[in-house]
């Protein structure tokens, strides 16, 4: 699982239009990340870094947790998945106001069936979250573990073609 996820990250690592967030986060922090602005050194104007984010969590249970925090995270991801043509707003008393312009969120999460059921409640799974997910199930066989992946002869050409499409 980790080897496959690391290969996927390698495909987009150097593409400047892809803002990748790899690791553990909460819904609130991810929204802060998507709404973040920076000051342009040339013009002095505040500019959004971009709300098009690829979230990578190599183990869902570790990255999202369980209980109310995981519930909030999954519900927020379900809402943000759509990629809206209008701004998405969030306001709280403690963190203030966040404006996410045209959110577009893609999420690569690794887990097992058992940890998926522990992390994401049945209500969330049936309430729209899984309609936005493309699960890929692998069969684990400890007798056929490959320490070094073997790549086809056209690997570089295929990788370049995929990177061009992502850009």
Secondary structure, DSSP 8 states (H G I E B T S, - for coil): -HHHHHHHHHHHTT-TT-EEEES---HHHHHHHHH-EEE-TTT--EEE--SEEEEEES-HHHHH-STHHHHHHHHHHHHHTT--SS-EEEEETTTEEEEESS-EEEEEE---HHHHHHHS-HHHIIIIIGGG---------GGG--SS----TTHHHHHHHHHHHH-
